[in-house]
C-alpha cells in the first residue's frame, strides 16, 4: 500500500492525535486511511437540506472499507431564494468562496481521499473546483433532484405564474397554489437548470459513480450510492495515480460538453466548466462548446426546454443512457473514479441490471400521475433526436468580441435571424419595469448592462427573461442581451455573458437608443450594424464606437468592501468563466 499522507502528518504534528481524540476519534481510527467528507449541507435550501443524511451514509461506507471519515461543511446559498434582490449578486462569488474553503479544509490538515457532496448551482461547481485544487483521490456524490408537485408542477414555472399575476391573467389564489406546491421535497429543482446540469457534468467527467447523477433525492438508491462512494474513496486512497488530475483530461471535458449538448444543459455551464478546467491548467472556452455542439444530437425531453420533470432523467437511465446514444462520439478510453474506463463502466451497467431498476421507478412515476410514458419519450434515440445542432451557440461580432451565449433550443425560431432596435438599460430593475409596463415594443433589442462579474457580481436576469418569454407577443419579437447571466430555467430570445462586460468598457456599454442590432444564430453573429435606425458600413460603425469609447467613463465600483469588492476587482470575463484572477 502506498504511503498515506495523513500518517506522515501525524509524525510531523504530535498534537494531531490528541486533538482528534478530543473530537471523537477512537485511537485505532487514527491509523486508518483518512477521508474528508466535504458537503454544502445546511438549511439554506432544498438542495442542501438533506445532504447530512447522505454524509452519514458516506461515513458508514468509509468505515466499512476500513477508513475513517471526517465531516466538513461549507453551505451554499440559493439563487431562487435571493432572486430579484441584491442577494443574488453574491451567487457567483459564492462559488469562489466555497472552493477556497475546501482548499483550506483539506490542505490545513491533510487527508488521503475526499468525498464531495453537493446538489446545486454554485455548490457543485465549487466542489469540483475545490477537489482539483486539493487533488487527492476523490469521489463526487450528486445530491439528486426534488420530486415534481401536483399537476407535475416544477419551480421554473414560478416565473411564468408571477408574470401572469402581474399582468392580471391569474389571481393571487392561483399564484399562491403554485408557490406552495412547486417544491414538494428536498433535492435540486426539478428541471435541467444549472444545478441539474452540473450534477450531470460531475458524472460525465468521470468523478461520480456511474448512474448516480440527478437521482430523485428521496430515492433509497441514492443512499446506496452515497455509501458506495465512501467505500470507493478508501479504495482510491490506497491506489497510485488515481488523483483527479490523473483521471480528468481534455478528453473528459469533451465528453462532458457532448453530454451537455445532448441534455440541452444550462448556459451557466459555460461559466463553470471553464473555471473548473482552469484549476487543472486546461483551457475550455466558449469556442470549445460551440465546436462540440455543432452537429451534436439533442436528446433529452426534460424541462425547461422539454416536457417532463427532471426526476424522469434517472427513470430513463440517466447519464449512462445519454452516453449510450452518443457513444460513437465519446472518448470511451478515459479513466473514471471506478478505476475503470468509461467504456468498461457502460458495459458493466448493461450487465448488472441498472436499466431494469430504472424502469421500475419509471412505472411508479406513471402510476403517480396516471400516464404511460416510456424511456424513449424522455431520452430520445439518436436517430429520433429532438435537434441535431446541440443546444447552445456562441455569438461574436463588434458587440461581443469575446463572445456571448444563447440557448437556441429554448429560443423561438423567429429570433434566429433578426435586426432589432436597441433599448439599453443600466440595471435589471429598470428593464423589468419597462417590460411589465409595456414600454418595450416589438422589434426591440433590450439590453441589461453593468450586470457582469465586475459590474454587480453577475446575477441572473431570470424575472426579466421570464416576463419576456411568457408574453405571447414579446417572446417572439424582441431579444434580451446582457453581460449578466440567466437561470438554467430561462427560456426565450435571451443572449447572455456578453464579453467584454460593460464595467470593463466592452461594446455593450457603448450601445445607444436606436442602434440597429443584428442577431444571426446560425452564422454566430452579434453586431451593431446601424446608428439611430440607419444602417452603416462596418467601418462607419467602428468609427462611431471608437468615438463613444473616448467619451465613456468607467463607473465607480458598486461595492466598496467585502466579498463583492474583491470579486469585482479580480473576476475574469464572463466567457472565460468569471474565476478570480490575481
Wavefront OBJ file of the C-alpha trace (Angstrom):
o trace
v 0.000 0.000 0.000
v 1.260 3.482 -0.802
v 2.400 5.809 1.973
v -0.643 7.729 3.237
v -0.331 11.484 3.547
v -2.315 11.552 6.800
v 0.164 9.245 8.528
v 3.080 11.452 7.519
v 1.223 14.393 9.061
v 0.822 12.501 12.358
v 4.596 12.186 12.628
v 5.143 15.892 11.968
v 2.389 17.201 14.284
v 2.286 15.384 17.660
v -0.735 17.452 18.689
v -2.816 15.962 15.899
v -3.640 12.653 17.595
v -4.859 14.074 20.924
v -6.855 16.800 19.201
v -8.636 14.257 17.034
v -9.288 12.013 20.009
v -10.828 15.079 21.667
v -13.026 15.489 18.586
v -14.375 11.971 18.974
v -11.945 9.807 17.017
v -11.023 6.452 18.561
v -7.275 5.777 18.907
v -7.457 2.862 16.448
v -9.068 5.135 13.809
v -6.022 7.403 13.727
v -4.006 4.861 11.732
v -6.776 4.250 9.158
v -6.985 5.947 5.737
v -8.494 9.344 6.495
v -11.204 10.700 4.202
v -12.517 14.258 4.256
v -16.260 14.437 3.587
v -16.984 17.876 2.148
v -20.566 18.970 1.633
v -22.777 22.010 1.262
v -25.192 20.591 3.858
v -27.293 23.164 5.672
v -30.783 24.577 5.966
v -30.123 27.024 3.131
v -32.423 25.416 0.525
v -33.881 22.028 -0.543
v -30.760 21.073 -2.487
v -28.619 21.107 0.654
v -31.181 20.476 3.401
v -30.929 16.678 3.068
v -27.213 16.264 2.463
v -26.428 15.475 6.114
v -28.303 12.194 5.582
v -26.093 11.337 2.605
v -22.988 12.437 4.524
v -23.823 9.891 7.231
v -24.159 7.170 4.591
v -20.801 8.149 3.089
v -19.216 7.908 6.537
v -20.691 4.433 7.030
v -19.245 3.325 3.693
v -15.814 4.678 4.620
v -15.888 2.765 7.921
v -16.991 -0.442 6.190
v -13.992 -0.147 3.861
v -11.553 0.297 6.764
v -11.201 4.084 6.734
v -12.326 6.970 8.885
v -14.376 9.892 7.591
v -14.323 13.460 8.888
v -17.256 15.758 8.126
v -16.605 19.295 6.884
v -19.221 21.776 5.657
v -19.420 24.948 3.602
v -23.086 25.682 2.956
v -24.155 27.239 -0.338
v -26.858 29.837 -0.945
v -29.930 29.575 -3.150
v -30.348 31.661 -6.299
v -34.079 31.079 -6.160
v -34.436 32.440 -2.628
v -32.422 35.571 -3.434
v -33.900 36.041 -6.917
v -34.974 39.602 -7.674
v -32.982 41.078 -4.763
v -29.406 42.269 -4.341
v -28.762 38.963 -2.581
v -28.444 37.285 -5.978
v -25.290 39.342 -6.588
v -23.474 37.098 -4.097
v -24.330 33.937 -6.000
v -21.430 33.567 -8.424
v -18.938 34.923 -5.903
v -20.036 32.177 -3.509
v -18.615 29.583 -5.910
v -15.141 31.008 -5.370
v -15.559 31.200 -1.592
v -16.696 27.571 -1.264
v -13.791 26.392 -3.440
v -11.455 28.441 -1.228
v -12.809 26.836 1.950
v -12.454 23.324 0.516
v -8.844 24.101 -0.343
v -8.266 25.398 3.197
v -10.041 22.487 4.919
v -8.180 19.744 3.072
v -4.727 21.324 2.970
v -4.548 22.635 6.529
v -4.814 19.048 7.816
v -4.027 16.582 5.017
v -6.331 13.699 4.165
v -5.827 10.631 1.992
v -9.019 10.955 -0.057
v -12.175 13.021 -0.252
v -15.896 12.597 -0.901
v -17.686 15.733 -2.093
v -21.458 16.179 -1.853
v -23.489 18.986 -3.415
v -26.654 19.438 -5.420
v -26.946 22.946 -6.722
v -25.860 25.796 -8.954
v -22.704 27.035 -7.243
v -22.154 24.279 -4.659
v -21.452 21.576 -7.243
v -19.038 23.560 -9.451
v -17.355 24.930 -6.310
v -16.774 21.401 -5.037
v -15.371 20.365 -8.419
v -13.023 23.362 -8.401
v -12.022 22.649 -4.819
v -11.332 18.955 -5.312
v -8.993 19.747 -8.208
v -7.075 22.226 -6.058
v -6.726 19.672 -3.274
v -6.014 16.900 -5.802
v -6.310 13.869 -3.534
v -8.314 10.805 -4.665
v -11.932 11.961 -4.796
v -15.476 10.776 -5.425
v -18.413 13.126 -6.009
v -21.906 12.370 -4.714
v -24.559 14.420 -6.561
v -27.414 15.307 -4.191
v -30.217 14.473 -6.613
v -33.389 16.224 -7.707
v -36.671 17.011 -5.964
v -39.952 15.439 -6.980
v -42.450 17.256 -9.158
v -45.580 18.583 -7.469
v -49.284 18.224 -8.302
v -50.132 18.763 -11.987
v -46.419 17.951 -12.498
v -45.620 21.468 -11.259
v -41.918 22.411 -11.077
v -40.202 25.513 -9.737
v -39.118 27.056 -13.041
v -42.798 27.666 -13.797
v -42.985 30.195 -10.923
v -41.531 32.926 -13.140
v -44.366 32.342 -15.609
v -47.003 32.339 -12.847
v -45.547 35.538 -11.368
v -45.553 37.343 -14.715
v -49.112 36.155 -15.393
v -50.199 37.501 -12.000
v -48.508 40.878 -12.654
v -50.415 41.115 -15.944
v -53.713 40.186 -14.264
v -54.025 36.876 -16.115
v -54.330 34.785 -12.916
v -55.472 35.646 -9.398
v -53.488 35.583 -6.145
v -55.002 32.257 -5.106
v -53.590 30.519 -8.199
v -50.200 32.165 -7.675
v -50.107 31.009 -4.043
v -51.089 27.474 -5.094
v -48.034 27.398 -7.350
v -45.780 28.779 -4.609
v -46.965 26.210 -2.072
v -46.619 23.164 -4.331
v -43.588 23.756 -6.550
v -41.041 22.252 -4.121
v -42.602 19.163 -2.521
v -39.331 17.533 -1.418
v -35.615 18.033 -0.933
v -33.198 17.961 -3.869
v -32.262 20.292 -6.699
v -35.046 21.969 -8.664
v -36.768 19.507 -10.967
v -35.678 20.777 -14.368
v -32.459 20.894 -16.365
v -31.234 24.103 -14.796
v -27.713 24.789 -13.629
v -27.987 22.529 -10.578
v -29.118 19.530 -12.622
v -26.639 20.296 -15.381
v -23.679 20.417 -13.012
v -24.658 17.172 -11.275
v -24.693 15.567 -14.714
v -21.329 17.173 -15.558
v -19.758 15.642 -12.433
v -20.666 12.165 -13.646
v -19.832 12.929 -17.270
v -16.326 13.982 -16.196
v -15.863 10.576 -14.550
v -15.826 11.889 -10.970
v -19.147 10.435 -9.721
v -20.160 6.778 -9.655
v -21.892 5.696 -12.888
v -25.641 6.324 -12.851
v -25.605 8.474 -9.694
v -26.279 11.932 -11.165
v -29.690 13.551 -10.724
v -31.432 10.688 -8.988
v -34.580 11.601 -7.042
v -33.288 12.842 -3.684
v -35.987 10.815 -1.927
v -34.885 7.545 -3.532
v -33.285 4.823 -1.381
v -30.997 4.172 -4.345
v -29.251 7.477 -3.605
v -28.412 6.318 -0.065
v -26.785 3.216 -1.548
v -24.735 5.301 -3.958
v -23.552 7.528 -1.103
v -22.374 4.514 0.907
v -20.628 3.040 -2.146
v -18.891 6.387 -2.739
v -17.441 6.215 0.770
v -16.127 2.708 0.128
v -14.652 3.713 -3.215
v -12.837 6.705 -1.702
v -10.953 4.360 0.658
v -10.024 2.101 -2.255
v -8.728 5.060 -4.240
v -6.702 6.282 -1.255
v -4.705 3.054 -1.420
v -4.039 3.278 -5.168
v -1.412 5.182 -7.120
v -2.258 7.540 -9.989
v -5.926 7.955 -9.091
v -5.987 11.642 -8.193
v -8.468 13.870 -10.061
v -5.620 15.231 -12.178
v -4.772 11.657 -13.195
v -8.357 10.895 -14.171
v -9.718 14.050 -15.840
v -8.237 15.134 -19.170
v -9.269 17.302 -22.098
v -10.984 14.205 -23.486
v -13.050 14.016 -20.288
v -14.155 17.627 -20.736
v -15.068 16.972 -24.367
v -17.234 14.043 -23.237
v -18.942 16.296 -20.703
v -19.637 19.006 -23.288
v -21.141 16.448 -25.685
v -23.418 15.298 -22.853
v -24.229 18.981 -22.205
v -25.359 19.263 -25.821
v -27.465 16.113 -25.568
v -29.313 17.322 -22.449
v -29.730 20.970 -23.562
v -27.780 21.967 -20.476
v -27.743 25.325 -18.727
v -25.849 28.238 -20.269
v -24.242 28.708 -16.844
v -22.180 25.620 -17.627
v -20.162 27.950 -19.864
v -19.155 29.772 -16.685
v -18.455 26.676 -14.637
v -16.661 24.148 -16.868
v -14.023 26.712 -17.972
v -13.452 27.674 -14.318
v -13.201 24.001 -13.292
v -10.805 23.223 -16.162
v -8.725 26.276 -15.230
v -7.898 24.585 -11.914
v -6.214 21.804 -13.933
v -4.467 24.172 -16.341
v -6.799 23.067 -19.152
v -8.324 25.793 -21.337
v -12.030 25.427 -22.095
v -13.624 28.374 -23.910
v -16.939 29.281 -25.447
v -15.445 28.202 -28.758
v -14.895 24.700 -27.324
v -18.599 24.493 -26.531
v -19.613 25.924 -29.883
v -17.386 23.496 -31.806
v -18.678 20.422 -29.985
v -22.328 21.491 -30.032
v -22.319 21.918 -33.825
v -23.847 18.769 -35.240
v -24.383 17.228 -31.775
v -27.597 15.342 -31.022
v -30.031 16.953 -28.560
v -31.974 14.087 -26.976
v -33.454 14.963 -23.586
v -37.124 15.929 -23.382
v -36.886 17.444 -19.883
v -37.935 20.950 -18.783
v -37.374 23.834 -19.285
v -36.797 23.144 -22.993
v -38.694 19.846 -22.864
v -41.807 18.267 -21.419
v -41.012 16.185 -18.321
v -39.674 16.983 -14.815
v -36.053 16.146 -14.026
v -36.769 13.112 -11.827
v -37.605 11.330 -15.092
v -33.949 11.603 -16.139
v -32.938 8.814 -13.757
v -36.006 6.737 -14.599
v -34.889 6.782 -18.237
v -31.350 5.639 -17.406
v -29.627 8.927 -16.575
v -26.169 9.830 -17.840
v -25.365 6.243 -18.930
v -28.431 6.158 -21.197
v -27.471 9.501 -22.733
v -23.922 8.249 -23.284
v -25.129 5.037 -24.930
v -26.977 7.108 -27.524
v -23.925 9.281 -28.356
v -21.288 6.600 -27.689
v -19.756 6.831 -31.158
v -18.683 10.416 -30.416
v -17.282 9.884 -26.913
v -13.760 9.107 -25.731
v -14.546 5.720 -24.172
v -10.988 5.132 -23.000
v -10.988 7.925 -20.400
v -10.439 6.820 -16.799
v -13.115 7.259 -14.097
v -13.309 7.031 -10.287
v -14.368 3.389 -10.535
v -10.811 2.572 -11.578
v -12.239 1.523 -14.941
v -12.658 3.289 -18.240
v -15.894 4.910 -19.343
v -16.423 2.144 -21.898
v -15.994 -0.533 -19.223
v -18.472 1.257 -16.937
v -21.135 1.436 -19.640
v -20.745 -2.245 -20.419
v -20.994 -3.192 -16.729
v -24.192 -1.167 -16.230
v -25.868 -3.112 -19.019
v -24.928 -6.365 -17.323
v -25.753 -5.552 -13.681
v -29.454 -4.678 -14.034
v -29.100 -0.887 -13.805
v -31.583 -0.140 -16.597
v -34.106 -2.640 -15.263
v -34.035 -0.880 -11.860
v -34.596 2.474 -13.544
v -37.539 1.047 -15.484
v -39.282 0.022 -12.246
v -39.064 3.593 -10.969
v -40.485 4.875 -14.276
v -43.524 2.647 -13.869
v -44.122 4.063 -10.382
v -43.923 7.596 -11.817
v -46.510 6.653 -14.436
v -48.821 5.340 -11.735
v -48.432 8.520 -9.668
v -49.625 10.767 -12.491
v -51.870 8.335 -14.340
v -49.803 8.446 -17.527
v -47.869 5.969 -19.642
v -44.500 7.217 -20.895
v -41.500 5.156 -21.935
v -37.770 5.669 -21.575
v -37.641 6.736 -25.224
v -40.155 9.506 -24.522
v -37.657 11.030 -22.075
v -34.301 10.273 -23.695
v -34.863 10.101 -27.431
v -32.947 7.561 -29.510
v -30.173 9.223 -31.507
v -31.994 8.537 -34.781
v -35.042 10.412 -33.421
v -33.196 13.346 -31.862
v -35.116 16.482 -30.877
v -32.379 18.544 -32.524
v -29.130 17.979 -34.382
v -27.095 21.111 -33.608
v -26.616 20.836 -29.869
v -28.334 23.361 -27.630
v -26.157 26.463 -27.358
v -24.344 28.794 -29.722
v -21.602 31.316 -29.054
v -22.184 34.551 -30.965
v -19.438 37.038 -31.840
v -19.143 40.409 -33.510
v -18.453 44.041 -32.777
v -20.964 43.897 -29.913
v -19.313 40.855 -28.268
v -15.697 40.462 -29.439
v -15.028 37.770 -26.809
v -18.402 36.123 -27.361
v -21.904 35.822 -25.940
v -24.057 32.727 -25.424
v -27.590 31.806 -26.459
v -29.505 28.618 -25.700
v -31.028 28.201 -29.120
v -33.119 25.170 -28.128
v -35.150 27.499 -25.873
v -35.312 30.376 -28.356
v -38.204 30.950 -30.814
v -37.140 30.271 -34.390
v -38.395 33.744 -35.361
v -35.463 35.245 -33.446
v -32.703 33.148 -35.006
v -32.111 35.887 -37.576
v -33.263 39.434 -36.806
v -32.384 43.118 -36.921
v -33.712 44.970 -33.872
v -33.614 48.456 -32.366
v -31.563 48.894 -29.198
v -33.238 49.756 -25.899
v -30.411 49.919 -23.328
v -30.960 49.786 -19.555
v -28.227 50.023 -16.936
v -29.877 47.667 -14.435
v -32.330 44.776 -14.426
v -34.797 46.695 -12.253
v -35.244 49.439 -14.878
v -35.623 46.900 -17.671
v -38.121 44.674 -15.851
v -40.282 47.694 -15.027
v -40.308 48.717 -18.691
v -41.226 45.189 -19.857
v -44.073 44.747 -17.360
v -45.490 48.193 -18.163
v -45.389 47.502 -21.910
v -42.838 50.251 -22.564
v -40.893 47.762 -24.669
v -42.134 47.262 -28.224
v -41.940 44.570 -30.877
v -38.632 44.729 -32.692
v -36.641 45.989 -29.694
v -33.296 44.617 -28.582
v -33.479 45.109 -24.836
v -30.086 45.495 -23.136
v -29.324 44.996 -19.453
v -25.738 46.010 -18.791
v -23.372 46.609 -15.879
v -24.575 43.264 -14.532
v -21.414 41.279 -15.343
v -18.963 39.877 -12.750
v -17.210 43.214 -12.241
v -20.368 45.268 -12.582
v -22.553 43.694 -9.907
v -21.401 40.079 -9.379
v -23.166 38.679 -12.482
v -26.669 37.941 -11.157
v -29.329 36.077 -13.105
v -31.771 38.036 -15.250
v -34.450 35.454 -14.547
v -37.506 37.604 -13.885
v -36.932 39.783 -16.936
v -36.335 36.817 -19.219
v -39.481 35.108 -17.904
v -41.536 38.286 -18.272
v -40.473 38.434 -21.921
v -40.737 34.729 -22.804
v -44.158 34.355 -21.138
v -45.562 37.292 -23.124
v -47.153 35.856 -26.262
v -46.153 38.841 -28.420
v -42.830 39.993 -26.945
v -41.491 36.448 -26.555
v -41.267 36.058 -30.326
v -40.429 39.591 -31.396
v -37.737 41.042 -29.114
v -34.387 39.902 -27.714
v -32.764 40.384 -24.319
v -28.991 40.921 -24.400
v -26.885 41.212 -21.246
v -23.425 40.905 -19.743
v -25.181 39.176 -16.845
v -26.334 35.586 -16.898
v -29.577 33.650 -16.880
v -31.110 30.972 -14.750
v -30.781 27.497 -16.164
v -34.573 27.653 -16.275
v -34.646 30.652 -18.598
v -36.295 30.351 -21.987
v -36.912 32.733 -24.838
v -34.768 35.012 -27.017
v -32.078 35.701 -24.409
v -28.354 36.270 -25.008
v -26.017 36.440 -22.024
v -22.379 36.560 -20.877
v -21.713 39.375 -23.397
v -17.947 39.917 -23.221
v -16.098 42.130 -22.525
v -18.646 43.319 -19.980
v -19.854 46.900 -19.644
v -17.851 47.568 -16.466
v -14.691 46.810 -18.475
v -15.733 49.189 -21.256
v -16.921 46.454 -23.584
v -19.005 47.466 -26.618
v -22.219 46.631 -24.733
v -21.512 49.755 -22.625
v -21.437 51.878 -25.787
v -24.835 50.871 -27.199
v -27.262 53.798 -27.539
v -31.015 54.051 -28.060
v -31.959 53.309 -31.659
v -28.797 51.449 -32.688
v -29.564 48.576 -35.056
v -28.606 45.183 -33.663
v -28.031 42.138 -35.857
v -28.622 38.667 -34.411
v -27.835 35.621 -36.546
v -27.729 32.405 -34.575
v -26.830 30.101 -37.451
v -23.976 32.351 -38.570
v -22.999 33.043 -34.923
v -23.206 36.839 -35.339
v -23.981 39.605 -32.839
v -23.288 43.049 -34.247
v -24.198 46.714 -34.162
v -24.992 47.431 -37.811
v -26.714 50.832 -37.629
v -26.882 54.117 -35.737
v -30.148 55.918 -34.833
v -32.081 53.476 -37.004
v -29.852 53.868 -40.102
v -27.622 51.119 -41.429
v -23.921 51.931 -41.603
v -20.861 50.239 -43.040
v -18.637 48.248 -40.654
v -16.013 50.983 -40.945
v -18.535 53.658 -40.004
v -19.710 51.600 -37.028
v -16.104 51.145 -35.860
v -15.552 54.913 -36.038
v -18.712 55.639 -34.025
v -17.790 53.083 -31.380
v -14.261 54.467 -31.135
v -15.674 57.972 -30.552
v -18.128 56.677 -27.951
v -15.320 54.806 -26.184
v -13.341 58.055 -25.906
v -16.260 59.659 -24.094
v -17.051 56.637 -21.931
v -16.057 56.803 -18.283
v -15.690 53.770 -16.022
v -18.212 53.634 -13.226
v -17.223 53.683 -9.605
v -17.081 50.217 -8.093
v -20.538 49.366 -6.857
v -19.178 47.586 -3.783
v -16.659 49.339 -1.537
v -15.777 46.407 0.746
v -16.214 42.707 1.362
v -16.549 39.713 -0.932
v -18.176 41.569 -3.820
v -15.465 44.248 -3.784
v -12.846 41.509 -4.184
v -14.916 39.746 -6.843
v -15.448 42.949 -8.864
v -11.735 43.695 -8.804
v -10.454 40.239 -9.759
v -13.130 38.329 -11.724
v -12.221 37.165 -15.211
v -14.596 37.939 -18.061
v -17.868 36.002 -18.354
v -16.734 33.978 -21.353
v -13.553 32.912 -19.512
v -15.536 31.566 -16.562
v -15.510 34.553 -14.169
v -12.999 32.849 -11.866
v -10.770 35.039 -9.715
v -7.575 36.265 -11.370
v -4.721 37.543 -9.214
l 1 2 3 4 5 6 7 8 9 10 11 12 13 14 15 16 17 18 19 20 21 22 23 24 25 26 27 28 29 30 31 32 33 34 35 36 37 38 39 40 41 42 43 44 45 46 47 48 49 50 51 52 53 54 55 56 57 58 59 60 61 62 63 64 65 66 67 68 69 70 71 72 73 74 75 76 77 78 79 80 81 82 83 84 85 86 87 88 89 90 91 92 93 94 95 96 97 98 99 100 101 102 103 104 105 106 107 108 109 110 111 112 113 114 115 116 117 118 119 120 121 122 123 124 125 126 127 128 129 130 131 132 133 134 135 136 137 138 139 140 141 142 143 144 145 146 147 148 149 150 151 152 153 154 155 156 157 158 159 160 161 162 163 164 165 166 167 168 169 170 171 172 173 174 175 176 177 178 179 180 181 182 183 184 185 186 187 188 189 190 191 192 193 194 195 196 197 198 199 200 201 202 203 204 205 206 207 208 209 210 211 212 213 214 215 216 217 218 219 220 221 222 223 224 225 226 227 228 229 230 231 232 233 234 235 236 237 238 239 240 241 242 243 244 245 246 247 248 249 250 251 252 253 254 255 256 257 258 259 260 261 262 263 264 265 266 267 268 269 270 271 272 273 274 275 276 277 278 279 280 281 282 283 284 285 286 287 288 289 290 291 292 293 294 295 296 297 298 299 300 301 302 303 304 305 306 307 308 309 310 311 312 313 314 315 316 317 318 319 320 321 322 323 324 325 326 327 328 329 330 331 332 333 334 335 336 337 338 339 340 341 342 343 344 345 346 347 348 349 350 351 352 353 354 355 356 357 358 359 360 361 362 363 364 365 366 367 368 369 370 371 372 373 374 375 376 377 378 379 380 381 382 383 384 385 386 387 388 389 390 391 392 393 394 395 396 397 398 399 400 401 402 403 404 405 406 407 408 409 410 411 412 413 414 415 416 417 418 419 420 421 422 423 424 425 426 427 428 429 430 431 432 433 434 435 436 437 438 439 440 441 442 443 444 445 446 447 448 449 450 451 452 453 454 455 456 457 458 459 460 461 462 463 464 465 466 467 468 469 470 471 472 473 474 475 476 477 478 479 480 481 482 483 484 485 486 487 488 489 490 491 492 493 494 495 496 497 498 499 500 501 502 503 504 505 506 507 508 509 510 511 512 513 514 515 516 517 518 519 520 521 522 523 524 525 526 527 528 529 530 531 532 533 534 535 536 537 538 539 540 541 542 543 544 545 546 547 548 549 550 551 552 553 554 555 556 557 558 559 560 561 562 563 564 565 566 567 568 569 570 571 572 573 574 575 576 577 578 579 580 581 582
